[in-house]
Amino acid sequence: MPPMSRSQRRRQPVRSQQRREASSVGVATERLTVSRPARRMGAEPIDYSQDYAWVRQDLIRILLWGGLLFVGMLAFYFVR
């Protein structure tokens, strides 16, 4: 299965116009049946690791700089 693009993953299902009209009229006794696609049981979860690899790199860089600055502040406190 080819990888899905970001726009395809985020696409939301389109709501039925009939359902909106029925709710705006206030018909609560009648239920409109909306066909739903069958859910595949063997579907694999989407792998977001490639999309957010740069976030992991940035967080590691922030962690390293923060740790170095913290150690530097402690060293400065005891040396002065």
C-alpha positions, 0 to 999 in steps of 0.5 A: 500500500503506497504511503498516504499524503498528509492531506489525505490523512487529515481529510474529514468525512463529508456530512450528509445534507439530508441529516442537516436538513432533518435536524434543522426541521426538528424531526426527532422521531424519524431516523435517517440512515447514513451508510457508513463504510465498513471498518477494516479489521486488519488496517495498520495504524498510520506511521507519523515518525517520518513526518515529525522526525524534525521535531524529535531532532529539535527537542533533542537539541533543546534538551542538550542546550538546556542541560548544558546551561543548567550545569553551567549555572550550577557550576557558576553558583559554586565557583563564584 
